[in-house]
Amino acid sequence: MDIVSAITKVLAVGLLFGAGLPALFAVGMRLEAAGHGDLGKPANPVLRIIGYLMFALTAAVIVVGILWICRQTLNYYFDLRIFPDFAYKS
């Protein structure tokens, strides 16, 4: 049963990052575009700000993911520990 559990976890994370981040970015694009106002609708700065926050969240998740992948290398070469101690091999 451990194999099924591991496969389920990998599938869930893959769906979250593989489809969730692009969907979050697309929602941000849509909100930012709607915030400009089009076809006679007035501009809505709140929608633009929410769209930019979606972009920032997407970028932050990507940066944290890259740092997570590189955490051992950063620790080995630069003695830099960004994440809590349990994330590193002893």
Protein Blocks (a to p, Z undefined) as FASTA:
>chain_A
ZZmmmmmmmmmmmmmmmmmmmmmmmmmmmmmmmmnopghiacdfklmmmmmmmmmmmmmm
mmmmmmmmmmmmmmmmnopafbdfklpcZZ
